[in-house]
Amino acid sequence: MKLLRYLLFPIVPIYYMVTWLRNTLYDLGLKKSTAYNFPVICVGNLSVGGTGKTPMIEYLIRLLKSENRIATLSRGYKRQTKGFIVADETATAASIGDEPFQFHQKFDDVIVSVDADRVHGISQLVSLPNPPEIILLDDAFQHRRVTAGLNIMLTAYDDLYIDDILLPTGNLREPRQGAKRADIIVVTKCPADLSPQKKEKIVNRIQPVAHQEVFFGSIAYSKDIVNGKGVVALESIKNRPFTLVTGIANPKPLVAYLKAQGLKFEHLQFKDHHDFTPSEITNLKTKGIIITTEKDMVRLQPHFVEEESLYYLPIEMNIDRPIQFDKLIRSFVK
């Protein structure tokens, strides 16, 4: 796969020109972009792969939902439906996508919606009988047809966008200068003990423009694993080998965390948003205890209705300067 990417390097300049031209047309106002008179917050990135968008959306929900009616609007990647959908009691991971379904399961007081056309999706949300006061756009940094009031761009600590190049050889969806559209840049998946000196070095390399703030985020893993039957302490399975199942873009931080806890496990790694086949499910049911991510849980759980051996490990996003970060978000909303 890596060899193929290198062989495709001649396509990179073409991809650069196409994406640069598209962004330039939006910047000059030659392509239409819609702005709104209520708070629209976009969470996205420049690269393909996992940068922690879902934990960031959940962070914003927890921060804002007590005082505002919140809606999330996602594309609904790999769902088996089309058009605009608001999640209800009939929603599944197949009908709205795994990440939106995760939001729906966790936050019953939040409107969870999907639409590949974000402009259309927003118009549908504001026409609801009890419309949201704030809309959180999930993975919409390149969706230039919407002008979000606040853009939060994420970049992973071990895969910074400044060290990458464009698709198909690299992982960038658009040129690096697209980062200038961000109001807030969050370096995610950082070590919890990242020193101030290393943070300063990264900030100097990013070279934020005058209007930008840079924060550093880390993943806070739970000490417990969870399923519909209850909660189990990770410590209690220290001497019981298990199977780790991941279908996420970057499982390295999770693997490193579990190893640091002294746990012994087999890791079955699948591609991001993987659709598990019947034979794979049959094989997994022979594995004893299975620990997975929350995103994978919503796709696996329907196949393990009578099984008590499937658990997920909850995570949350930690921000290094939470008071300042929260103040920026609340100030924009007000």
C-alpha positions in Angstrom: 0.0 0.0 0.0 2.8 2.4 0.9 4.6 1.6 -2.4 1.4 2.3 -4.3 1.1 5.7 -2.6 4.7 6.6 -3.6 4.0 5.5 -7.2 1.0 7.8 -7.2 3.1 10.9 -6.3 2.8 12.4 -9.8 -1.0 12.9 -9.0 -0.2 15.1 -5.9 0.4 18.3 -7.9 -2.9 17.7 -9.8 -4.8 17.2 -6.5 -3.1 20.3 -5.1 -4.3 22.5 -8.0 -7.8 21.2 -7.9 -8.2 21.7 -4.2 -6.4 25.0 -4.2 -8.6 26.3 -7.0 -11.7 25.2 -5.2 -10.7 27.0 -2.0 -9.6 30.1 -3.9 -13.0 30.4 -5.6 -14.7 30.2 -2.2 -12.3 32.7 -0.7 -13.0 35.2 -3.5 -16.7 34.7 -3.2 -17.0 33.2 -6.7 -18.5 30.0 -5.2 -21.4 30.5 -2.9 -21.1 29.8 0.8 -23.9 30.3 3.3 -23.5 32.0 6.7 -26.0 31.9 9.5 -27.2 34.3 12.2 -27.0 31.7 15.0 -24.0 29.7 16.3 -22.6 27.1 13.9 -19.4 25.4 15.1 -17.4 23.2 12.7 -15.1 20.5 14.0 -12.8 19.0 11.3 -9.3 18.5 10.1 -7.0 18.7 7.1 -6.2 15.0 7.0 -8.0 11.7 6.5 -7.9 9.4 9.5 -8.6 9.8 13.1 -7.8 13.1 14.9 -10.4 12.8 17.6 -13.4 14.6 16.1 -15.9 12.5 17.9 -14.5 13.1 21.4 -14.3 16.9 20.5 -18.0 17.0 19.5 -18.9 15.2 22.7 -16.7 17.7 24.7 -18.7 20.6 23.1 -22.0 18.9 23.8 -21.2 18.5 27.5 -20.0 22.1 27.7 -23.1 23.7 26.0 -26.1 21.4 26.3 -27.2 22.5 29.8 -27.9 26.1 28.6 -28.7 25.5 24.9 -30.6 23.3 22.5 -27.9 21.5 20.6 -28.0 19.7 17.3 -25.2 17.7 15.7 -25.1 17.4 11.9 -22.9 14.7 10.4 -22.5 13.2 6.9 -23.4 9.8 8.3 -20.4 8.0 6.7 -21.2 4.5 5.4 -24.8 4.6 6.4 -27.3 2.7 4.4 -29.7 5.6 3.9 -29.8 8.9 1.9 -30.8 12.4 2.6 -31.7 14.2 5.8 -32.5 12.1 8.9 -33.1 13.1 12.5 -32.3 10.2 14.8 -35.2 8.7 16.7 -36.0 5.5 18.6 -35.7 3.5 15.3 -32.2 4.8 14.5 -29.3 2.4 14.1 -25.7 2.6 13.2 -26.7 1.4 9.8 -29.3 4.1 9.3 -27.3 7.1 10.5 -23.7 6.0 10.8 -21.7 4.8 13.7 -20.5 8.1 15.2 -23.9 9.9 15.0 -25.5 6.8 16.5 -23.0 7.0 19.3 -24.1 10.6 20.0 -27.7 9.5 19.9 -27.2 6.8 22.4 -25.2 9.0 24.9 -27.2 12.3 24.7 -30.9 11.9 24.6 -31.4 15.7 25.0 -29.4 16.5 21.8 -30.8 16.5 18.2 -28.7 14.1 16.2 -29.0 14.5 12.4 -27.2 13.4 9.3 -27.1 14.9 5.7 -24.3 14.8 3.2 -25.5 18.3 2.1 -24.8 20.4 5.2 -26.7 23.4 3.8 -29.8 21.3 3.2 -29.3 19.7 6.6 -29.1 23.0 8.4 -32.2 24.3 6.6 -34.1 21.2 7.8 -32.9 21.6 11.4 -34.0 25.2 11.6 -37.4 24.3 10.3 -38.1 21.8 13.1 -40.9 22.6 15.5 -38.3 23.1 18.3 -35.2 24.1 16.3 -31.7 24.0 17.8 -30.0 27.1 19.1 -26.5 25.8 18.2 -25.4 23.4 15.4 -22.3 21.4 15.7 -20.9 20.3 12.3 -19.0 17.0 12.5 -16.2 16.6 10.0 -17.1 19.6 7.8 -13.9 21.6 7.5 -13.8 21.0 3.7 -17.6 21.6 3.3 -17.1 25.2 2.1 -20.7 25.6 1.1 -21.3 26.4 4.8 -19.5 29.3 6.5 -19.3 28.2 10.1 -19.1 31.0 12.7 -16.3 29.1 14.5 -13.9 26.6 13.0 -12.1 24.1 15.2 -9.4 22.2 13.4 -7.8 19.1 14.9 -4.4 17.6 14.1 -2.9 14.5 15.8 0.3 14.9 17.8 2.0 11.9 16.1 0.8 12.9 12.6 0.8 16.7 12.4 -0.6 18.3 9.3 2.6 20.4 8.9 4.6 17.1 8.4 2.2 15.7 5.8 1.5 16.1 2.1 -1.6 15.8 -0.1 -3.4 12.7 -1.1 -2.9 10.2 -2.6 0.7 9.9 -1.4 0.1 11.7 1.9 -3.1 12.1 4.0 -4.0 15.7 3.5 -7.4 16.5 2.0 -6.3 20.0 1.0 -3.1 22.1 1.1 -1.7 23.0 4.5 -2.6 26.7 4.0 -6.2 25.6 4.5 -5.4 25.6 8.3 -5.6 29.4 8.2 -9.4 29.1 8.1 -9.4 27.7 11.6 -10.1 29.8 14.6 -8.9 27.2 17.0 -6.3 24.5 16.4 -6.2 21.6 18.7 -3.3 19.2 18.7 -5.0 16.0 19.8 -3.9 12.6 21.2 -1.0 14.2 23.0 0.9 12.4 25.9 -0.7 13.5 29.1 2.7 14.7 30.4 3.6 16.7 27.3 6.0 19.4 28.5 5.5 23.2 28.0 8.8 23.2 26.0 7.5 20.6 23.5 4.1 22.5 23.2 6.0 25.7 22.4 8.0 24.0 19.8 4.9 22.6 18.1 3.2 26.0 18.2 6.3 27.6 16.6 6.2 25.0 13.9 2.5 25.5 13.3 2.9 29.3 13.1 -0.6 30.3 14.0 -1.9 33.5 12.4 -3.1 36.4 14.5 -6.7 35.3 15.0 -5.8 31.6 15.9 -5.5 29.9 19.3 -3.6 26.6 19.7 -4.6 24.1 22.4 -3.4 20.6 23.2 -5.7 17.7 23.9 -5.2 14.3 25.3 -7.4 11.2 25.5 -8.6 10.3 29.0 -9.3 6.6 29.1 -11.7 5.2 31.7 -10.5 2.8 34.3 -13.6 0.7 33.6 -15.1 -1.2 30.6 -18.8 -1.0 30.0 -21.6 -2.9 28.3 -25.3 -3.1 28.6 -25.0 -5.5 31.6 -22.8 -3.3 33.7 -19.4 -1.9 34.5 -16.2 -3.9 35.1 -12.9 -2.5 36.4 -10.0 -3.0 34.0 -7.8 -3.9 36.9 -10.1 -7.0 37.5 -9.1 -8.6 34.2 -5.3 -8.0 34.5 -4.6 -11.7 34.6 -7.3 -12.6 32.0 -6.2 -12.4 28.4 -8.7 -10.7 26.1 -9.2 -9.7 22.5 -9.0 -6.0 21.5 -11.1 -5.3 18.4 -10.6 -1.9 16.7 -12.1 -0.5 13.5 -10.8 3.1 13.9 -8.2 5.0 11.9 -5.5 5.1 14.6 -5.7 2.5 17.4 -2.0 3.1 18.5 -2.9 5.3 21.6 -5.5 2.8 22.8 -3.0 -0.1 22.4 -0.3 1.8 24.2 -2.7 2.7 27.1 -3.8 -1.0 27.6 -0.2 -2.2 27.5 0.7 0.4 30.0 -1.9 -1.1 32.4 0.0 -4.4 32.2 -2.9 -6.1 30.3 -2.4 -9.0 28.0 -4.4 -9.1 24.8 -4.7 -10.1 21.2 -5.3 -7.1 18.9 -7.6 -7.6 15.8 -7.3 -4.4 13.8 -9.8 -3.6 11.1 -10.1 -0.5 8.8 -11.9 2.6 10.0 -15.8 2.2 10.0 -15.3 -1.5 9.2 -18.5 -3.5 8.4 -18.1 -6.8 10.2 -19.0 -9.8 8.1 -20.9 -12.8 9.4 -17.8 -14.9 9.4 -15.9 -12.3 11.4 -18.7 -12.1 13.9 -18.7 -15.9 14.3 -15.0 -15.8 14.8 -15.2 -13.0 17.4 -17.8 -15.0 19.4 -15.2 -17.6 20.0 -12.8 -15.1 21.6 -14.0 -14.9 25.2 -13.7 -11.3 26.6 -13.7 -8.7 23.8 -12.8 -5.0 24.5 -13.5 -2.5 21.7 -14.0 1.2 21.2 -17.3 3.0 21.7 -17.6 3.6 17.9 -17.0 -0.1 17.1 -19.4 -1.1 19.9 -22.4 0.4 18.2 -21.7 -1.7 15.1 -20.8 -4.9 17.0 -23.5 -4.8 19.8 -26.4 -5.9 17.6 -24.6 -9.1 16.9 -23.9 -9.8 20.5 -27.4 -9.3 22.0 -27.2 -12.3 24.3 -23.4 -12.0 24.9 -22.0 -10.6 28.1 -18.4 -10.8 26.9 -18.3 -7.6 24.7 -17.3 -4.4 26.3 -16.1 -0.9 25.3 -13.6 1.4 26.9 -15.1 4.9 27.3 -12.9 7.9 26.5 -13.1 11.7 26.8 -11.1 14.6 25.5 -9.0 16.6 27.9 -7.8 20.1 27.0 -4.6 21.5 28.4 -6.1 25.0 29.1 -9.8 24.2 29.7 -10.8 27.5 31.2 -9.5 29.5 28.3 -10.9 27.0 25.7 -14.3 26.9 27.3 -14.3 30.7 27.5 -13.6 31.0 23.8 -16.5 28.6 23.0 -19.0 30.3 25.3 -18.0 33.8 24.1 -18.7 32.8 20.5 -22.0 31.3 21.4 -23.1 34.4 23.3 
